[in-house]
Amino acid sequence: MAGSLSGKIAFVTGGARGIGRAVALKLATAGCDVAIAYHNSHEEAEAVCNSIRALGRRVLATQADVSDPASVAEAFAEFRKEFDRVDIVISNAAIGVLKPAMELSLKHFRRCMETNALALNSLAQNAVPMMPEGGCLIGLSSLGSVRAIPHYAFIGASKAALESLARGLAQELGHAKRIRVNIVSAGIVDTDALKFFPNREQLLAEYARRTPIGPTLTTEQVADAVYLLCLPEAAMITGHTLVVDGGYCISG
């Protein structure tokens, strides 16, 4: 793997923790220089940057609220001070409120949609002008986009919107600049975010029981899937949602 993406430049949102951190480190290990955007996790972002520097790569950390197009534009203004192009953009940052849909408000819906779906479009608008032909955008989704999960209705709706938006962007940007847009949809990963689920232990146990090649899914395994879609060998894969769940969805 080392050097398989040598010379590429990547921009990863939510890159300080969890899946985003694993993706940033995976791409750096494969040869990418990396910029990570974070919201509140300054110390974690610095730790990731130190790990990437230790690999001999250039790295930048920039604070951004991806739900706000103006904040995304500011992050790219900082990015352009360090890098003259971007080859890979990963839209990973996400947010959600875990409540029954009947208790959720318009504010909750907008926050989910703006952070989890709109962000991909904001990133594309800023990245594409400095992205060469053959570049790629990848969004991170979840099984809640196609399955009913308790207390997950608005998050699931935003992830479904993300996947639909990716298909539209894939068609538009493919014709314009041969840029590919794909989604990686992960199964249940025991990240910090899962700690907020009231039924966390039940979810993990059910996942372990139903997954043919489980019992767990790690952030590094999700990052592996993102990496695969970044490779030149994936040049004809676009508008696709790659499910990484160890076979959970096929088991009933």
N, C-alpha and C positions, 0 to 999 in steps of 0.2 A: 504493500500500500504506500510506503514512504515515497514521496515524490510524484505520485500519480496525478496530483493536481498542482504540480510545481509551477510557480509563477502566477497562479490565480489569486484574485483578491475577493474576499467574502465579507458580507455584512450580515450579522446575525442579531435579530432582536430577542430580548429576553435572554441574553447570552451569559448572564451572571450565575444562573442557577439551573438545576434540573436538566431537562432535555436540551435547552439552549446552550448550557455550559458544555454538555457532552458533544453537541454538534460543533461548537467553536473549536474544541480541542481536537476532534476528529479531523476537521478540515485543516487545521494547523499541522497536524501530524502528517497529513497527505500532501503538504507543501504550500498551503495557502497562507498569505498574509490575511489577517482577520481584524475587522472592526466589530465590536459588540456594543449594542445599545441596551441600556438598563434603565429602570425607573427609579427604584429606591435602594437597590442593593449595591451601594458604592463599594463597600469593603469586599464583597464577594466578587464584584467586577474586577477590582484590582488584583485579587488572587488569581483569577482566570488569566488576566493579562500577564502576570508574572510567569505562569505556566507556559503560556504561548511564547513569551520571550525566551524562555529556557530551551525551546525547540528551535531557536534561531530565526523566528518569524517576526515581521513587523506587526504591531498590534495597536489598536486605538480603542479606548472606551469612551462612549458619549452618552449622556443622559437624555432620555426622550420619553414622552408619553405618546405611544403609537396611536392612541385613539384620536389625537389632535393632528391634523395634516400640517399645521404650522410648526408643531414641534418636530415632526418628521423632517420637514424642510430644513429646520435649524440643525438637526443632527447630520443631515447630508452636507450642509455648509461646512461643518466641522470636518466631516469625512473628506471633502474635497481639498482641504488644506494639507492632508497627508497622502491622499491617493488620487491618481488621475483617471481611474476607471474602476468599475466593479464588475466582476464576472459572475458572482453567485450572491443571491439575496435570499435569506431565510427569514420568513415571517413566523416567529415562534411565540412571541409575547401574547399572553391571553389573560382573561379575567372572567369572573362569573360570580353569581349569587346563587347559593344552594338553598332554594326554598321552593315550595309548591308554586306552580304557575299562578294559581288563584291569589297568591300573596305578593306577586311581583308587580312593579310599577313601570310606567313608561321610561323613567330614569334608568331602571335596571336594564330594560330592553335596549335602550340606546347605548348604554355603556358596553354591553356585551357585543352588540353589532359593530360599534365603532372600533373597539379594541381587537376583536377576534376576526372580523371580516373586512371592514373598510381599510384597516391598516395595510392589507396586501396591495390594495389599489394605490394608497398613498406612497408606499414603498416603490411600487412600479413607476409612478409618475416622476419620482426623483431619481431612481436608478437607471431607467431605460435610456435617458439621454446620454449617459456615460457608460453604457453597457455595450460591448462589442457583439457582433453576430455570434450566435452560439451560446450566449449567456443563459442563465437559468434562474428562475424564481421558484421557491418551494415554500408552501405553507404547511403548518402543522395542525392537523385536525384530530378528531377523536371518534370513537364508535358511537357517541351520542348524536352524530349527524344523521344516522340512519336507524338508530335504536332508541326506544323509550327507556330512559334511565330516571329513577326517582329524583326529584328536586333538581333536574338538569335541563328543564324544558327550554329556557332562554339560551343557555349555553349551547345546547344541541342545535337550536335554530340558527344561532350565529355560525356554528361550524358547518351546517348545511349550506348556509349562504356563502361561506368561504369557499367550499368546494365548487359551487356553481360559478362564483366569480372567477375562480382559477380556470375553469373551462372557457369562459368568455375571453379572458386575457390570453389564454393559450392560442386561441384562434386569431385574435387581433395582433398580438405581438409576433406570432409565428409568421404571418404574412408580411409584417412590416420589417422585422429584423432577424427572423429565424431564432427568436428567443423562446425557450421552452418554459412552461409553467406547469408545475405538478403539485400534488398534495401527498403528504405522508400522514396516514391516519393510524394512530397508535392505540393499542389495547390499554389495559389497566397497568399503569406504571406507578410504583410506590415513591412518588416525589413529595416534596413539601406540600404541594397543592392538595394531594390526596388526604393529608391530615385534617383538612377542613370538612371532609365528608363524614357525616354522622355514622354511616354504615361502612366505614373503611375496612374494618376487619372482615366483615361479611363479603365485601367486594373482592378482597384479596383471596379469601378462601374459595369463593365461587370461581374465580379466575383459575386458581390452581387446579380445581377439580375438573373444569371443563376444557382446559387447554391441552391438546395432544402432546405438544412439545414444550410444555411449561416446566416448572410451575410458576415461574416469574418472568416478567419482562423488564429489562433494565433500560436506563436512559442511553447507555452505550449501544444497545441493540437498535434502538430507534435512530440514533445518530448514524449507525451503519447503513440504514435504509436511505437516509438523506444523502449520505455519501455516494451510494450507488447511483442515485438519480443525477448527481453532479458529474459523473464520469463521461468522457467522450463516447463510450460504448452505449450510453443512454440517449444518443443524439436523436433518435426517432420516437422517443417517449415524451408525449406532451398532452396536457389536458387530462391526466390520469390521476386517480387516487389510489395509492399503494397502501394496502392495509397490512399493518405489522402487528399481529396479535397472537402469534403462535398457534393459530387455528381455532381460537375461541369462538369466532362467529360461525364456524361450520358445525359446531357441536351443540345443536339444538337451539 
